[in-house]
Amino acid sequence: MSRNGLFFLVGALVVVAAVLGYMVYEDRKQPDGLEINVGSGGITVEEN
């Protein structure tokens, strides 16, 4: 494998790791605003 191919592979892995990290961050972030839940106990409204 040439040196340029190795640099490309490492760069691609860094980009994939950054994208996956951002996706996990967005998934775990709490939403801002008003949250309305409808369940067996009725309707609850919470402000974040």
Order of alpha helices (4+ residues) and beta strands (2+ residues): alpha-beta-beta
